[in-house]
């Protein structure tokens, strides 16, 4: 019995030992698996740390730098460039033309040069098509004006001849470019083209720097010759077209029209900017930094040829209104005060072009400036209306009307 009891105890101990041994093997296997997994993780490539949303200013950037030639002109750096003359020499055609070089914005310059080349190519093709003669020869020179950092104005004086033509023909061609927009600027984008504008055009002075031609010295009445060739309506249409021929220089505007060969094939008339202030469209970027000398450029409400300008003054202050006019055309400004208890007229005078306050040494037939002085009498609002019309014409036939809304404080 004791033997059997001892045997049972021994078997129990043996079974317990086997159980402990199995647990130890299982735990060791699990431990090895964990070690292998950690080993594999340590050998695998480390995952990259997510980038911070705030870039390190010292770290290199993967983003492309901003494009200095972007579409927003305000993002452009100051535009600098030089002009270099080139020669177009093809099949009897010798024309000098400008190219933009040494630019700090190369892409814009390349586009502008393409525009210049396409304009010249189109002009030559038109000449060749109109003449259609193998003996055609073309010679031309150019001049240019950097009227602002982003506006380049170009003019060409071109002469062409062929055996089929009775005489050589002279051609005046212009191109004014916005370099930031890389586009031609129509004259009508810069100035109000109306009846008064074309009347003033007829009395500008003749401009002929490329050739020895002085029609006035030959006794030609230029204004009369223009009126024989063009009505005011035709001139308005001509100057309003996208291809109106004009050239901007530092001192003023040069306008060109076609005339008969006896008058030189083309006629250029020039005037100073100060006598064009009344026509300037102030919202155009070209006039952003222009220092207006006196004429009230049109701003505010504009309906047709009716303009409204707001002015604020204090009681006792003098309000000065200066407008351009050309008495040789028969037109002059006539004013009317709505309420003369708020504002009263004090004085006026006309300053002739090129003259002094009393008109001495004025250039006959050119524009002038008319200045009025009004005094604020009491607080309130009133209006001063100015009509540009001929003295023998009735109200309602005005070429222009400007209404000043005056607030006296």
Beta strands, then each sheet from edge to edge (+ up, - down):
strand 1: 82-90
strand 2: 93-101
strand 3: 137-148
strand 4: 151-161
strand 5: 169-178
strand 6: 183-184
strand 7: 205-206
strand 8: 246-248
strand 9: 252-258
strand 10: 266-272
strand 11: 301-303
strand 12: 306-313
strand 13: 318-325
strand 14: 331-337
strand 15: 343-352
strand 16: 368-376
strand 17: 380-390
strand 18: 400-408
sheet 1: 1+ 2- 3- 4+ 5- 6+
sheet 2: 7+ 10- 9+ 8-
sheet 3: 11+ 12- 18- 17+ 14-
sheet 4: 13+ 16- 15+
end
